[in-house]
């Protein structure tokens, strides 16, 4: 790569649990001969996603090319975290040929795009494209508005009415900023759910945006890398609920980290998480647990009451079989004592 060429950056956004880390992992393992670097931003200080990606490191994307930012949303910590991280990646030898940024599931992508106008980097990098992931089952079920059909009917009757929830605003901003939308988990949604999800996305999109179904994060990199969108120069086409606001806060959401003792049984622990999500309106649970008699670490990823778990790798000696999970919910639903009681005997 010529030093005069701008380094392409792909921003991967999408709501909590849409499958961003799974997609990035597959891109890392199929880099089409490119040297990749990855920046992963997590909500909460348990580095689950970064740890998963580092375990998948390969010569074209070694562990030192994978950087975590856990000090808050990267669009809110540009000077302190984002810019130094990008500069550090650009200084690597050999230099990466493409950077992938996995945003937090609660991040608004447009403020991040504005960061690419930062004087120290704007002449050196370009936003190749913004990829938004949308969970087909969740979108079809109307989880980003209290009642999608009711909201649609009220909007048709009166354009001045705004009945959006904070969750739906995050979702809509992510859709509005995208160059391509990947509709994930189509198997869980079924044909009717996929069709409904596409209708919802089309209604929220400010312009025609390609929508591609993807299962288990398997996507040909040629479809989403090399778009040459130069998104930083195309801001007006990407409207946001937060246009005109200087600050982007996450006060509507909160996370709590729970330390876990050894669990008796993996399936029983998954049932606890499912019950927690239903009883306390939890959006996301992710982390690790130790299970008695098992040498492997139990990786847990939950979106609402949908829980996935697997033994991913042996515990490292320095980890001491210490289980931890981060629980994310809207501010009023975070009750640490009740959450701890639901997960710990």
C-alpha positions as a Markdown table, in Angstrom:
| # | Residue | x | y | z |
|---|---|---|---|---|
| 1 | Unk | 0.0 | 0.0 | 0.0 |
| 2 | Unk | 1.3 | 3.4 | -0.9 |
| 3 | Unk | 1.8 | 5.7 | 2.0 |
| 4 | Unk | -0.2 | 8.3 | 0.1 |
| 5 | Unk | -3.3 | 6.0 | 0.0 |
| 6 | Unk | -5.8 | 6.4 | 2.8 |
| 7 | Unk | -6.1 | 3.3 | 5.0 |
| 8 | Unk | -9.7 | 1.9 | 4.7 |
| 9 | Unk | -11.7 | 1.4 | 7.8 |
| 10 | Unk | -15.0 | -0.6 | 8.0 |
| 11 | Unk | -17.3 | 0.3 | 10.9 |
| 12 | Unk | -19.5 | -2.6 | 12.0 |
| 13 | Unk | -22.5 | -1.5 | 14.0 |
| 14 | Unk | -25.7 | -3.1 | 15.2 |
| 15 | Unk | -27.8 | -3.5 | 18.3 |
| 16 | Unk | -27.0 | -5.6 | 21.3 |
| 17 | Unk | -26.5 | -9.3 | 20.3 |
| 18 | Unk | -27.0 | -8.8 | 16.6 |
| 19 | Unk | -23.9 | -10.9 | 15.9 |
| 20 | Unk | -21.2 | -8.3 | 15.3 |
| 21 | Unk | -18.4 | -10.3 | 17.0 |
| 22 | Unk | -19.3 | -13.5 | 15.1 |
| 23 | Unk | -19.1 | -11.5 | 11.8 |
| 24 | Unk | -15.7 | -10.0 | 12.7 |
| 25 | Unk | -14.4 | -13.4 | 13.7 |
| 26 | Unk | -15.3 | -14.8 | 10.3 |
| 27 | Unk | -13.8 | -11.8 | 8.5 |
| 28 | Unk | -10.5 | -12.4 | 10.5 |
| 29 | Unk | -10.4 | -16.0 | 9.4 |
| 30 | Unk | -11.1 | -15.2 | 5.8 |
| 31 | Unk | -9.1 | -12.0 | 5.2 |
| 32 | Unk | -8.7 | -12.4 | 1.4 |
| 33 | Unk | -5.0 | -12.0 | 1.8 |
| 34 | Unk | -5.3 | -8.6 | 3.5 |
| 35 | Unk | -3.5 | -7.7 | 6.8 |
| 36 | Unk | -6.3 | -6.8 | 9.1 |
| 37 | Unk | -6.5 | -4.9 | 12.4 |
| 38 | Unk | -9.5 | -4.8 | 14.7 |
| 39 | Unk | -10.8 | -2.3 | 17.3 |
| 40 | Unk | -13.5 | -3.7 | 19.5 |
| 41 | Unk | -15.5 | -1.4 | 21.8 |
| 42 | Unk | -17.5 | -2.9 | 24.6 |
| 43 | Unk | -20.2 | -1.6 | 26.9 |
| 44 | Unk | -19.1 | -2.6 | 30.4 |
| 45 | Unk | -15.6 | -3.6 | 31.5 |
| 46 | Unk | -15.7 | -7.4 | 31.0 |
| 47 | Unk | -13.8 | -7.8 | 27.7 |
| 48 | Unk | -15.8 | -10.7 | 26.3 |
| 49 | Unk | -15.8 | -9.8 | 22.7 |
| 50 | Unk | -12.1 | -8.8 | 22.6 |
| 51 | Unk | -11.1 | -12.0 | 24.2 |
| 52 | Unk | -13.1 | -14.0 | 21.7 |
| 53 | Unk | -11.5 | -12.3 | 18.8 |
| 54 | Unk | -7.9 | -12.6 | 20.2 |
| 55 | Unk | -8.5 | -16.3 | 20.5 |
| 56 | Unk | -9.1 | -16.4 | 16.7 |
| 57 | Unk | -5.9 | -14.5 | 15.8 |
| 58 | Unk | -4.1 | -15.7 | 12.7 |
| 59 | Unk | -1.0 | -14.4 | 10.9 |
| 60 | Unk | -3.0 | -12.0 | 8.8 |
| 61 | Unk | -4.6 | -10.6 | 11.9 |
| 62 | Unk | -2.3 | -11.3 | 14.9 |
| 63 | Unk | -3.3 | -10.6 | 18.5 |
| 64 | Unk | -1.3 | -7.4 | 18.6 |
| 65 | Unk | -3.5 | -6.1 | 15.8 |
| 66 | Unk | -6.6 | -6.5 | 18.0 |
| 67 | Unk | -7.3 | -3.6 | 20.4 |
| 68 | Unk | -10.0 | -3.2 | 23.0 |
| 69 | Unk | -11.6 | 0.0 | 24.1 |
| 70 | Unk | -13.6 | -0.5 | 27.3 |
| 71 | Unk | -13.6 | 3.0 | 28.7 |
| 72 | Unk | -17.0 | 4.0 | 27.2 |
| 73 | Unk | -18.4 | 4.5 | 23.8 |
| 74 | Unk | -15.7 | 5.3 | 21.3 |
| 75 | Unk | -17.7 | 8.1 | 19.8 |
| 76 | Unk | -17.7 | 9.8 | 23.2 |
| 77 | Unk | -14.0 | 9.3 | 23.9 |
| 78 | Unk | -12.4 | 10.3 | 20.6 |
| 79 | Unk | -9.4 | 12.2 | 21.9 |
| 80 | Unk | -8.6 | 10.0 | 24.8 |
| 81 | Unk | -9.1 | 6.6 | 23.3 |
| 82 | Unk | -10.1 | 6.4 | 19.7 |
| 83 | Unk | -7.5 | 8.6 | 18.0 |
| 84 | Unk | -4.5 | 7.2 | 19.9 |
| 85 | Unk | -5.7 | 3.6 | 19.1 |
| 86 | Unk | -6.0 | 4.3 | 15.4 |
| 87 | Unk | -2.6 | 6.0 | 15.4 |
| 88 | Unk | -1.1 | 3.0 | 17.2 |
| 89 | Unk | -2.5 | 0.6 | 14.6 |
| 90 | Unk | -1.2 | 2.8 | 11.7 |
| 91 | Unk | 2.3 | 2.7 | 13.3 |
| 92 | Unk | 2.4 | -1.1 | 13.4 |
| 93 | Unk | 5.0 | -2.9 | 11.2 |
| 94 | Unk | 3.9 | -4.3 | 8.9 |
| 95 | Unk | 1.1 | -1.8 | 8.6 |
| 96 | Unk | -2.5 | -3.1 | 8.5 |
| 97 | Unk | -4.2 | -2.9 | 5.1 |
| 98 | Unk | -7.7 | -2.6 | 6.5 |
| 99 | Unk | -9.1 | -1.7 | 10.0 |
| 100 | Unk | -12.3 | -3.1 | 11.2 |
| 101 | Unk | -14.1 | -1.3 | 14.1 |
| 102 | Unk | -16.7 | -3.3 | 16.0 |
| 103 | Unk | -18.8 | -0.7 | 17.9 |
| 104 | Unk | -20.7 | -1.2 | 21.2 |
| 105 | Unk | -24.2 | -2.4 | 20.6 |
| 106 | Unk | -25.4 | 0.9 | 22.1 |
| 107 | Unk | -23.2 | 3.1 | 19.9 |
| 108 | Unk | -24.5 | 5.7 | 17.5 |
| 109 | Unk | -22.3 | 5.4 | 14.4 |
| 110 | Unk | -22.7 | 9.0 | 13.1 |
| 111 | Unk | -20.7 | 10.6 | 15.9 |
| 112 | Unk | -18.0 | 8.1 | 15.3 |
| 113 | Unk | -17.9 | 9.0 | 11.6 |
| 114 | Unk | -17.4 | 12.6 | 12.6 |
| 115 | Unk | -14.3 | 11.5 | 14.5 |
| 116 | Unk | -12.7 | 10.7 | 11.2 |
| 117 | Unk | -12.5 | 14.4 | 10.5 |
| 118 | Unk | -10.0 | 14.7 | 13.4 |
| 119 | Unk | -7.0 | 16.7 | 12.0 |
| 120 | Unk | -4.4 | 14.0 | 13.0 |
| 121 | Unk | -6.0 | 11.3 | 10.9 |
| 122 | Unk | -8.4 | 12.7 | 8.3 |
| 123 | Unk | -5.7 | 12.7 | 5.6 |
| 124 | Unk | -4.6 | 9.2 | 6.4 |
| 125 | Unk | -7.8 | 7.0 | 6.7 |
| 126 | Unk | -11.2 | 6.8 | 5.1 |
| 127 | Unk | -14.4 | 5.0 | 6.1 |
| 128 | Unk | -14.7 | 2.3 | 3.5 |
| 129 | Unk | -18.2 | 1.5 | 4.6 |
| 130 | Unk | -20.6 | 1.2 | 7.5 |
| 131 | Unk | -22.1 | -2.2 | 8.0 |
| 132 | Unk | -25.2 | -2.5 | 10.3 |
| 133 | Unk | -26.3 | -5.8 | 11.6 |
| 134 | Unk | -30.0 | -6.3 | 12.5 |
| 135 | Unk | -31.4 | -9.3 | 14.4 |
| 136 | Unk | -34.2 | -10.5 | 12.1 |
| 137 | Unk | -36.2 | -12.1 | 14.9 |
| 138 | Unk | -35.9 | -9.1 | 17.2 |
| 139 | Unk | -36.8 | -6.6 | 14.5 |
| 140 | Unk | -39.8 | -8.7 | 13.3 |
| 141 | Unk | -41.0 | -8.9 | 16.9 |
| 142 | Unk | -40.9 | -5.1 | 17.2 |
| 143 | Unk | -38.5 | -5.0 | 20.1 |
| 144 | Unk | -37.2 | -1.6 | 19.1 |
| 145 | Unk | -40.6 | 0.1 | 19.7 |
| 146 | Unk | -43.3 | -0.5 | 22.3 |
| 147 | Unk | -45.7 | -1.6 | 19.5 |
| 148 | Unk | -44.5 | -1.3 | 15.9 |
| 149 | Unk | -47.9 | -1.6 | 14.3 |
| 150 | Unk | -49.4 | 1.0 | 16.7 |
| 151 | Unk | -46.6 | 3.4 | 16.1 |
| 152 | Unk | -46.9 | 3.0 | 12.4 |
| 153 | Unk | -50.6 | 3.7 | 12.5 |
| 154 | Unk | -50.2 | 6.8 | 14.7 |
| 155 | Unk | -47.4 | 8.1 | 12.4 |
| 156 | Unk | -49.7 | 7.8 | 9.4 |
| 157 | Unk | -52.4 | 9.7 | 11.2 |
| 158 | Unk | -50.2 | 12.5 | 12.5 |
| 159 | Unk | -46.6 | 13.0 | 11.3 |
| 160 | Unk | -45.9 | 15.2 | 14.4 |
| 161 | Unk | -46.3 | 12.4 | 16.9 |
| 162 | Unk | -43.1 | 10.8 | 18.1 |
| 163 | Unk | -43.6 | 7.6 | 20.1 |
| 164 | Unk | -40.1 | 6.2 | 19.8 |
| 165 | Unk | -38.3 | 4.6 | 22.7 |
| 166 | Unk | -34.5 | 5.1 | 23.3 |
| 167 | Unk | -33.9 | 1.6 | 22.0 |
| 168 | Unk | -35.6 | 2.2 | 18.7 |
| 169 | Unk | -33.7 | 5.5 | 18.3 |
| 170 | Unk | -30.4 | 3.6 | 18.6 |
| 171 | Unk | -31.6 | 1.0 | 16.1 |
| 172 | Unk | -32.8 | 3.7 | 13.6 |
| 173 | Unk | -29.6 | 5.7 | 13.8 |
| 174 | Unk | -27.6 | 2.5 | 13.1 |
| 175 | Unk | -29.8 | 1.7 | 10.1 |
| 176 | Unk | -29.7 | 5.3 | 8.8 |
| 177 | Unk | -25.9 | 5.4 | 8.8 |
| 178 | Unk | -25.4 | 2.1 | 7.0 |
| 179 | Unk | -24.1 | 1.3 | 3.5 |
| 180 | Unk | -25.2 | -2.3 | 3.8 |
| 181 | Unk | -27.5 | -4.0 | 6.3 |
| 182 | Unk | -26.9 | -7.6 | 7.3 |
| 183 | Unk | -30.0 | -9.3 | 8.5 |
| 184 | Unk | -28.8 | -11.9 | 11.0 |
| 185 | Unk | -30.3 | -15.0 | 12.5 |
| 186 | Unk | -32.8 | -15.5 | 9.7 |
| 187 | Unk | -33.3 | -19.2 | 10.8 |
| 188 | Unk | -34.8 | -18.0 | 14.1 |
| 189 | Unk | -37.1 | -15.5 | 12.4 |
| 190 | Unk | -38.4 | -17.8 | 9.6 |
| 191 | Unk | -39.5 | -16.6 | 6.2 |
| 192 | Unk | -42.4 | -14.5 | 7.6 |
| 193 | Unk | -40.2 | -12.9 | 10.2 |
| 194 | Unk | -37.5 | -12.1 | 7.7 |
| 195 | Unk | -40.1 | -10.5 | 5.4 |
| 196 | Unk | -41.5 | -8.4 | 8.3 |
| 197 | Unk | -38.0 | -7.4 | 9.4 |
| 198 | Unk | -37.2 | -6.2 | 5.9 |
| 199 | Unk | -40.4 | -4.1 | 5.9 |
| 200 | Unk | -39.5 | -2.5 | 9.2 |
| 201 | Unk | -36.0 | -1.7 | 7.9 |
| 202 | Unk | -37.3 | -0.3 | 4.6 |
| 203 | Unk | -39.7 | 2.0 | 6.6 |
| 204 | Unk | -36.8 | 3.3 | 8.7 |
| 205 | Unk | -34.2 | 3.7 | 6.0 |
| 206 | Unk | -33.7 | 7.2 | 4.7 |
| 207 | Unk | -32.5 | 6.0 | 1.3 |
| 208 | Unk | -32.4 | 2.6 | -0.5 |
| 209 | Unk | -29.9 | 0.4 | 1.4 |
| 210 | Unk | -29.0 | -3.2 | 0.4 |
| 211 | Unk | -30.3 | -5.8 | 2.9 |
| 212 | Unk | -28.5 | -9.2 | 2.9 |
| 213 | Unk | -29.4 | -12.2 | 5.0 |
| 214 | Unk | -26.5 | -13.8 | 6.9 |
| 215 | Unk | -26.4 | -16.8 | 9.2 |
| 216 | Unk | -23.7 | -17.4 | 11.8 |
| 217 | Unk | -21.7 | -14.5 | 10.6 |
| 218 | Unk | -20.6 | -16.2 | 7.3 |
| 219 | Unk | -20.3 | -13.5 | 4.7 |
| 220 | Unk | -18.0 | -13.2 | 1.7 |
| 221 | Unk | -15.6 | -10.4 | 2.6 |
| 222 | Unk | -15.8 | -9.1 | -1.0 |
| 223 | Unk | -19.4 | -8.1 | -0.3 |
| 224 | Unk | -18.7 | -5.8 | 2.6 |
| 225 | Unk | -15.0 | -4.8 | 2.3 |
| 226 | Unk | -13.8 | -2.5 | -0.5 |
| 227 | Unk | -17.0 | -0.5 | -0.7 |
| 228 | Unk | -15.1 | 2.8 | -1.1 |
| 229 | Unk | -18.0 | 4.7 | 0.4 |
| 230 | Unk | -15.9 | 7.5 | 1.9 |
| 231 | Unk | -18.7 | 7.7 | 4.5 |
| 232 | Unk | -17.0 | 10.6 | 6.2 |
| 233 | Unk | -17.7 | 12.8 | 3.2 |
| 234 | Unk | -21.4 | 11.6 | 2.9 |
| 235 | Unk | -22.7 | 12.7 | 6.3 |
| 236 | Unk | -25.8 | 14.5 | 5.1 |
| 237 | Unk | -27.2 | 11.3 | 3.6 |
| 238 | Unk | -27.0 | 9.7 | 7.1 |
| 239 | Unk | -29.6 | 11.4 | 9.4 |
| 240 | Unk | -29.5 | 10.9 | 13.1 |
| 241 | Unk | -31.8 | 11.5 | 16.0 |
| 242 | Unk | -28.9 | 13.3 | 17.6 |
| 243 | Unk | -28.1 | 15.7 | 14.8 |
| 244 | Unk | -27.4 | 19.1 | 16.3 |
| 245 | Unk | -26.5 | 17.7 | 19.7 |
| 246 | Unk | -22.9 | 18.1 | 20.8 |
| 247 | Unk | -23.0 | 15.3 | 23.3 |
| 248 | Unk | -24.1 | 11.7 | 23.0 |
| 249 | Unk | -25.0 | 10.2 | 26.3 |
| 250 | Unk | -25.8 | 6.6 | 27.4 |
| 251 | Unk | -27.8 | 7.6 | 30.4 |
| 252 | Unk | -30.7 | 5.5 | 29.3 |
| 253 | Unk | -28.6 | 2.3 | 29.7 |
| 254 | Unk | -26.5 | 0.9 | 32.4 |
| 255 | Unk | -24.4 | -2.1 | 33.1 |
| 256 | Unk | -23.4 | -4.1 | 36.1 |
| 257 | Unk | -20.7 | -6.7 | 36.5 |
| 258 | Unk | -21.4 | -9.8 | 38.6 |
| 259 | Unk | -18.7 | -12.0 | 40.0 |
| 260 | Unk | -19.8 | -15.6 | 39.9 |
| 261 | Unk | -19.0 | -18.6 | 42.0 |
| 262 | Unk | -18.6 | -22.0 | 40.4 |
| 263 | Unk | -21.9 | -23.2 | 38.8 |
| 264 | Unk | -23.2 | -26.7 | 39.4 |
| 265 | Unk | -24.5 | -27.2 | 35.8 |
| 266 | Unk | -24.3 | -25.2 | 32.6 |
| 267 | Unk | -27.9 | -25.8 | 31.5 |
| 268 | Unk | -29.1 | -24.7 | 34.9 |
| 269 | Unk | -27.1 | -21.5 | 34.8 |
| 270 | Unk | -28.5 | -20.8 | 31.3 |
| 271 | Unk | -32.0 | -21.2 | 32.8 |
| 272 | Unk | -31.2 | -18.7 | 35.5 |
| 273 | Unk | -30.1 | -16.1 | 32.9 |
| 274 | Unk | -33.3 | -16.7 | 30.9 |
| 275 | Unk | -35.4 | -16.3 | 33.9 |
| 276 | Unk | -33.5 | -13.1 | 34.9 |
| 277 | Unk | -34.1 | -11.6 | 31.4 |
| 278 | Unk | -37.8 | -12.3 | 31.6 |
| 279 | Unk | -38.3 | -11.2 | 35.2 |
| 280 | Unk | -36.1 | -8.0 | 35.1 |
| 281 | Unk | -36.3 | -6.9 | 31.5 |
| 282 | Unk | -32.6 | -7.5 | 30.8 |
| 283 | Unk | -31.3 | -6.6 | 27.4 |
| 284 | Unk | -28.0 | -8.4 | 27.3 |
| 285 | Unk | -25.8 | -10.8 | 29.4 |
| 286 | Unk | -22.4 | -11.9 | 28.4 |
| 287 | Unk | -19.4 | -13.3 | 30.1 |
| 288 | Unk | -17.9 | -16.5 | 31.5 |
| 289 | Unk | -18.6 | -19.0 | 34.2 |
| 290 | Unk | -16.8 | -21.9 | 35.8 |
| 291 | Unk | -18.7 | -25.2 | 36.0 |
| 292 | Unk | -17.8 | -27.7 | 38.7 |
| 293 | Unk | -15.9 | -30.7 | 37.3 |
| 294 | Unk | -15.3 | -29.0 | 33.9 |
| 295 | Unk | -11.8 | -27.9 | 32.9 |
| 296 | Unk | -13.2 | -25.6 | 30.2 |
| 297 | Unk | -14.5 | -22.1 | 30.6 |
| 298 | Unk | -18.2 | -21.6 | 29.9 |
| 299 | Unk | -18.8 | -18.7 | 27.5 |
| 300 | Unk | -22.3 | -17.2 | 27.9 |
| 301 | Unk | -24.0 | -14.8 | 25.4 |
| 302 | Unk | -27.7 | -13.9 | 26.0 |
| 303 | Unk | -29.9 | -11.5 | 24.1 |
| 304 | Unk | -33.0 | -11.0 | 26.1 |
| 305 | Unk | -34.2 | -14.5 | 27.1 |
| 306 | Unk | -32.4 | -16.2 | 24.2 |
| 307 | Unk | -29.3 | -17.7 | 25.8 |
| 308 | Unk | -26.4 | -19.4 | 24.1 |
| 309 | Unk | -23.6 | -21.1 | 25.9 |
| 310 | Unk | -20.6 | -23.2 | 25.1 |
| 311 | Unk | -17.3 | -24.4 | 26.6 |
| 312 | Unk | -14.8 | -22.3 | 24.6 |
| 313 | Unk | -11.3 | -23.0 | 26.1 |
| 314 | Unk | -9.5 | -24.2 | 29.1 |
| 315 | Unk | -9.0 | -21.9 | 32.0 |
| 316 | Unk | -5.6 | -20.2 | 32.2 |
| 317 | Unk | -3.7 | -20.7 | 35.5 |
| 318 | Unk | -3.8 | -17.0 | 36.3 |
| 319 | Unk | -7.5 | -16.7 | 35.9 |
| 320 | Unk | -8.3 | -18.8 | 38.9 |
| 321 | Unk | -11.6 | -20.1 | 37.4 |
| 322 | Unk | -13.2 | -16.7 | 38.2 |
| 323 | Unk | -16.6 | -16.3 | 36.6 |
| 324 | Unk | -17.9 | -12.8 | 35.6 |
| 325 | Unk | -20.7 | -11.5 | 33.5 |
| 326 | Unk | -21.8 | -8.1 | 32.4 |
| 327 | Unk | -25.5 | -7.4 | 32.5 |
| 328 | Unk | -27.0 | -4.5 | 30.4 |
| 329 | Unk | -30.4 | -3.0 | 30.7 |
| 330 | Unk | -32.2 | 0.2 | 30.5 |
| 331 | Unk | -31.3 | 2.5 | 33.4 |
| 332 | Unk | -34.5 | 1.9 | 35.4 |
| 333 | Unk | -34.3 | -1.9 | 35.1 |
| 334 | Unk | -30.8 | -2.3 | 36.5 |
| 335 | Unk | -31.1 | -3.5 | 40.1 |
| 336 | Unk | -27.7 | -4.9 | 41.1 |
| 337 | Unk | -28.8 | -6.7 | 44.2 |
| 338 | Unk | -31.8 | -8.4 | 42.5 |
| 339 | Unk | -29.6 | -9.4 | 39.5 |
| 340 | Unk | -26.9 | -10.8 | 41.8 |
| 341 | Unk | -29.5 | -12.8 | 43.7 |
| 342 | Unk | -30.9 | -14.2 | 40.5 |
| 343 | Unk | -27.5 | -15.4 | 39.3 |
| 344 | Unk | -25.7 | -16.4 | 42.5 |
| 345 | Unk | -26.8 | -19.1 | 45.0 |
